[in-house]
Amino acid sequence: MTTHEFDVIVIGGGHAGAEAAWVAARMLGDRGRVAMVTMDAKAIGRMSCNPAIGGLAKGQIVREIDALGGLMGHAIDATGIQFRMLNRSKGPAVQSPRAQADKYRYAEKVQALLREGCPSLEIVEGIVDRIEVGKPEASSQKPEVRGVRLEDGRVLACRCVVVTTGTFLRALMHTGEKKTEGGRVGEQSARGLSGCLRELGFELGRLKTGTPPRLDRATIDWAGLEAQPGDNPPTPFSDMTDPAKFPVITQVPMHITYTNAHVHEVIRANLHRAPMYSGQIQSRGPRYCPSIEDKVVRFADKERHQVFLEPEGLETNEIYCNGISTSLPEDVQLEIVRSIEGLQHAKILRLGYAVEYDFSPTHQIDATLETRLVDGLYFAGQLNGTSGYEEAAGQGLIAGINAARKVQGLGKFTLTRDQAYIGVMVDDLITKTPTEPYRMFTSRAEFRLTLRSDNTDQRLTPLGFELGTATRERMARLERKLEQMQRVRTLLQGTRVTVGHNGVSLYELLRRPDMTVVNLPAPEAVMNELRAAPLQDAVEQVVIEAKYAGYIEREKQNARRLHELEDKMIPANFDIAGIADLRKEARAALERYRPGTLGQASRLEGITPNDLTILLMHLKGKGRR
């Protein structure tokens, strides 16, 4: 048996694992040792499903990862083949960037970033089947992580472990009646680790996700299909990307087609062969990314469903059929595909399938993503019941930061609901265990005007710089931007014009709904300065600030009220069971989730304002026991 020693070990090389390894290795630097254990080093950063990054609310998460010094924004900017700002016609609170990726180049870029940016990171190929822990010295203490054991007998000692196993824990793929072990086509399942986690006392559940068939580009009749081009000019995800050198690679359009009545009839006639409806799959799938069979059943009145035909790369013939995720048998999938306009002669290169996998209910982690049962053990990504590359990457970043800080002997790092979408997501997870794969939406955030995609650097880069995850160059760019914003603000506030019989500043004028920079009645010299290329980003930010000032101030007031509750800490060893006045339902919720603050307690299902009052009294030592 060979033993190697590390500070942090990351299990898994997906999007959560890549961010965790990246940030931990960069924070610990040459003085630390970080390892990523993965089945296949060539699969690091691989896109299992949709070859895209970003989208509604997800794009904000990617921008937040970038602002904190993560790698996802760099990777997609270098490999995106189409960039779009979604909801551009709506307000800035719900606008979100999205990019179609060349999925092969994307994985290669992630691997290159890890290799070149983290020289102390060691990639270990293998399958972890056991997490080694040390027995606590006292009954009141938690066991501590000691390392991991691989299937081949190797032992890697460490102080912290971040588990990012994605869909691979006891994974089972379904296509019709056919079942195959594995978390992704051509890749095996990780079986031993689930048993180990149960032995350590963790509760595990099962979830399901799915993917659509991939088609051969050359067999699709593109004539007559609606083309969807990207933005021109496109907007990069990373603040470090030079707009003058962007986009980096060739841009291509997506195409749109639709299902029809015949497709829906074929699906209804074969529901008994669909694993989700035959009883073969018992676990819950993502509500907001349903299979085509689910859509046909749940939305029976809809005559058609949109299908986006998305290239998986520039040098591949694979086309991803976004909108017809399915686990129906091969013959049914072929009939569905060939009944859709433009796909009558399409060749299926890879069948759609569903995958079931183990996940860990999230009452077992805290806001740092460290587990409550084992000291130094962190969970991130789909293991926590989320769906999506972006949600996984955001968690990987938080877990990696906290694992590195634990090694350094530093305090915990968390994000709050008014700081970041990542903070909203983590708070949702630790106060409401997912019963289906969790997906981020702008509607989940009560401070979404504050959490815009355009101000992530202002919100988070100073934090990243303080943590050591954001570089001096990144911080300098933010400082230049803030100076430019102040210059624009001063110009707008200091320039007064006459409207009617009253004098008013341009800044005040911009608060009017019908007023934009384009129709601003400003002197020509002022307009020329506002049109200057270096100031465009700053002008956009200040216009939003002026136009939505009242709403932003209201969000700040609500955030201050939230922090009054968040500042009231609940000790980890606080005796919930001893509070006689609490209702049974409230006591059960508090004991299950063990909230760290009164604010977290207030968001638990089953907790009433009266329960909070009783809890607060006991925290102050004034309650009845």
Secondary structure, DSSP 8 states (H G I E B T S, - for coil): --EEE-SEEEE--SHHHHHHHHHHHHHHGGG--EEEEES-GGGTT--SS-SEEE-TTHHHHHHHHHHTT-SHHHHHHHHEEEEEEETTTS-GGG-EEEEEE-HHHHHHHHHHHHHHH-TTEEEEES-EEEEEEE--SSTTS--EEEEEEETTS-EEE-SEEEE--TT-BT-EEEETTEEEE-SBTTB--B-HHHHHHHHTT---EEEEEEE--EEEGGGS--TTSEEE---SS---S-TTS-GGG-S-S----EEEEE--HHHHHHHHHTGGGSHHHHTS--SB--TTS--HHHHHHHTTT-S--EEEEEES-SS--EEEEET------HHHHHHHHTTSTT-TT--EEE--EEEEEEE--GGGB-TTSBBSSSBTEEE-GGGGTB-SHHHHHHHHHHHHHHHHHHHHT-------TTT-HHHHHHHHHHHS--SS-B---GGG-TTTTTS-GGGHHHHHHHHHHHHT-S-HHHHHHHHHHHHHHHHHHHHHHH-EEEETTEEEEHHHHTTSTT--STT----HHHHHHHT-GGGHHHHHHHHHHHHTHHHHHHHHHHHHHHHHHHTSB--TT--STT-TTS-HHHHHHHHHH--SBHHHHHTSTT--HHHHHHHHHHHTT-S--
